Amino acid sequence: MSIDDSVVKHISKLARIQINDKDRESLKKDLNDILKFIDQLKNVDTKGINPLQNVNKQELKMREDNVNPNAEVSDLLKNAPESESHFFSVPKVIE
């Protein structure tokens, strides 16, 4: 698989970032280099190697899930790229 300009434009649209022509060429090269590296990893023999969940033998600390009933809707919607009628607006994923 090779990354071309249309894929880079699509990725920038999904990420909601603007990329100029100079950066687009650099990003395209970087993404293609990453894909080449992944292709190299496909050739590594991993038979007999158990998958890791965590390289550190450390367990996650549990914390209390606290509800904040005083949060203002307008403050929460500042994080949304789009909102409608006091709700987050997301693209339709089921047709």
HELIX and SHEET records of a PDB file:
HELIX    1   1 ASP A    5  ALA A   15  1                                  11    
HELIX    2   2 ASP A   21  LYS A   42  1                                  22    
HELIX    3   3 VAL A   73  LEU A   77  1                                   5    
SHEET    1   A 2 SER A  83  GLU A  84  0                                        
SHEET    2   A 2 PHE A  87  PHE A  88 -1                                        
END                                                                             
